[in-house]
């Protein structure tokens, strides 16, 4: 993995926008002459002002303005903002992909959506890189939790993975410039826009299986809907669950079944198979994976580095190792109650 940079070109312009050239960011990022005072200066500009002073954040500034959050982020704080760069916004579909399109938004629902997305990048504390513990951790964001049927769902938590100098959020989003200091908090530049989840794992599976174009997970849905698998389906749909699911594609099930229908698999065998695809002890993102044994509801599975293309494989006690996807559509699919990784083989006991 590449590390985030504490000497990125963006940081140089952020220094100039914030305060003096030497020590303004309180990070020791540039060495001062020996005869100069090396005591870090207190930043004089707030988070919005620092962002406004850097052209790499012009889309973010437009979004903050459109969502009427500038007043909030110029407040006392402290705040931590995981700040998507212009390139990060460019990955999104219109109208959220650049400053011009965002500035032209007039639809109230789109503005509300934008506001919710931006609040999902804000933590109500000053969190520097050194404050993030090694390994997996999480933070509640400033986005208010949504409710469904009067019950709150978890769509306002971000999940961090720190290993050495690497920090990832929700699996694939990388901190590319850390610890940019402001008078009311800290900015960390990131390479993707964080999108809060809106569906449970069960809802994700159903939506993809019933998609009009290119349906997927139709066999997985059939398997989960078998009465014998009711407990697993309940976990996948529960708003209080916190699980990781390895989701086999339809092609993976066809490879397992040959010419036989799914109904030919006995209930006990089906449950044993499905249980090997669920980690019931929390969200395991791609950034958390490492070679070794992982315990699922059905027993241990083995994670190994893929021989080609990067990423990882997972296998049970028999059968072919399954490749874990390595695209945005196939890995670290965040749900309100867990995370899904698409795999190309069914994990066998």
Secondary structure as GFF3:
##gff-version 3
##sequence-region A 1 349
A	DSSP	alpha_helix	9	18	.	.	.	ID=ss1
A	DSSP	alpha_helix	47	52	.	.	.	ID=ss2
A	DSSP	three_ten_helix	55	57	.	.	.	ID=ss3
A	DSSP	alpha_helix	58	66	.	.	.	ID=ss4
A	DSSP	alpha_helix	70	73	.	.	.	ID=ss5
A	DSSP	beta_strand	79	84	.	.	.	ID=ss6
A	DSSP	alpha_helix	86	90	.	.	.	ID=ss7
A	DSSP	alpha_helix	99	103	.	.	.	ID=ss8
A	DSSP	alpha_helix	108	119	.	.	.	ID=ss9
A	DSSP	beta_strand	122	123	.	.	.	ID=ss10
A	DSSP	three_ten_helix	129	131	.	.	.	ID=ss11
A	DSSP	beta_strand	135	140	.	.	.	ID=ss12
A	DSSP	beta_strand	147	148	.	.	.	ID=ss13
A	DSSP	beta_strand	151	152	.	.	.	ID=ss14
A	DSSP	beta_strand	157	163	.	.	.	ID=ss15
A	DSSP	beta_strand	166	169	.	.	.	ID=ss16
A	DSSP	beta_strand	173	182	.	.	.	ID=ss17
A	DSSP	beta_strand	185	190	.	.	.	ID=ss18
A	DSSP	alpha_helix	201	209	.	.	.	ID=ss19
A	DSSP	alpha_helix	218	224	.	.	.	ID=ss20
A	DSSP	three_ten_helix	227	229	.	.	.	ID=ss21
A	DSSP	alpha_helix	230	237	.	.	.	ID=ss22
A	DSSP	beta_strand	243	248	.	.	.	ID=ss23
A	DSSP	alpha_helix	250	257	.	.	.	ID=ss24
A	DSSP	three_ten_helix	262	264	.	.	.	ID=ss25
A	DSSP	alpha_helix	267	275	.	.	.	ID=ss26
A	DSSP	beta_strand	278	279	.	.	.	ID=ss27
A	DSSP	three_ten_helix	286	288	.	.	.	ID=ss28
A	DSSP	beta_strand	292	296	.	.	.	ID=ss29
A	DSSP	beta_strand	299	305	.	.	.	ID=ss30
A	DSSP	beta_strand	312	315	.	.	.	ID=ss31
A	DSSP	beta_strand	322	323	.	.	.	ID=ss32
A	DSSP	beta_strand	333	335	.	.	.	ID=ss33
A	DSSP	beta_strand	338	343	.	.	.	ID=ss34
###
